[in-house]
Amino acid sequence: MIPDDLDRRLSGLPPLDATPAAAARILRRGQAVLARERLLAATPRRAAMVRAWDVVLEPALASGAVAVYLGWMVLTVRGLLQL
């Protein structure tokens, strides 16, 4: 898709005005993300560690916690039903 086509497709979207409070939240969130990215760009070693956490470690820990909870739940239900 070329940029002109993207512009044409985006211009067809209905306008959605955000409330001032929502606009302020969006602005603060965007500024926080940009500040974080600037900090990471200035420190490559830290950037690698943060990316590893965001991409590998945090999802693995969350998946492990879900697996443990699911196993506990299955054992509990199995015990309650005495299968």
Residue, then its C-alpha position, 0 to 999 in steps of 0.5 A: m500500500i502506497p502512502d497516498d492510498l493510505d491517506r485516502r483510506l484514512s480520510g474516509l474514517p469518521p472523525l472522532d473527537a476526544t474529550p479534553a480529559a481523554a486527549a490529555r491522557i493520550l498526550r501524557r501517555g505518548q510523551a511517556v513512551l517517547a521519553r522512555e524510547r529516548l532513554l533507551a536509545a541513549t543506553p544500548r545495554r539497558a535497551a537490550m535488557v528492557r527489550a528482552w524483558d518486554v519480549v521474552l521474560e514478561p510473557a514467559l512469566a505470565s504464561g507460567a503463572v497462567a499454567v500454574y493457575l490452570g493446573w491448580m483449577v483443574l485439580t480443584v475441580r477434579g477433587l470437587l467432582q471426585l473423578 
